[in-house]
Amino acid sequence: MIQFEQVCKHYNGQPILSDLSFEIRKGETVVLMGASGCGKTTVLRCIGGLEAVQSGNILVRGTNIARAPKGFNWNRYRSEIGLVFQQFNLFPHLSVLENITLGPVKVKGQPRDEAEHLAFELLRKVGMDTKAKRFPNTLSGGEKQRVAIARALAMSSDILLLDEPTSALDPLMTAEVLRTIQSLSHQGITLVIVTHELQFAYRVADRILFFHNGSIEEEGPPRHFQGPMTNPVARQYFSLLTEGYEKSIL
């Protein structure tokens, strides 16, 4: 579904992604972890077509978006990739239902009644169908995040990119979002998630990619990161996260 081949990216001569290569299979849930500034969010933005790279190939559904042909319809491509950022980015003056139907109606030209029917189906999937007429300022952080996920899926996305989906959420709200993401993974949607939340990553991921200085230093299923690791940087990072988690529950 997604393939990076020797991708390099830099800002003003500063390397962000360094000869990066990896694959994500259809329906797989992959979590990107690592210290701030290691390139995780840049990977999401590259997949979403929001960042260009200096070299290498990025294949999404078989199309090399890093070397897109002249006339490539970027607006259509971006409309078919679900992007959910940690700020939610919901329109405060629109209801939950209107937030979800806006894209399908305005961008894809979908009839409003069809868009609303789909919106209610998606809201049921994320447990928010009873709050369709509510406005964002009346919702909790976890509820806003679930609406943002439904809005991304309304554009018929089979790829969903989530940047810190549980950031600043309390444990109850985090559990809400976790249940939503787990249900989506069971529906065959390809999920790429950036997070610093260790237990969240362990529970939702099929595979974890640990980034350091724009490269993948360690990868494997969650159980791999719960045992001894050969890479000293990865070992220190996960040790600190584990220590922090244990202190938080004492």
PyMOL commands that set and color helices and strands:
alter all, ss='L'
color gray80, all
select helices_A, chain A and resi 40-47+65-67+74-79+96-106+112-125+129-131+136-138+141-153+171-185+198-204+222-225+232-248
alter helices_A, ss='H'
color red, helices_A
select strands_A, chain A and resi 2-11+14-24+29-33+55-60+63-64+82-84+159-163+190-194+207-212+215-220
alter strands_A, ss='S'
color yellow, strands_A
deselect
rebuild
show_as cartoon
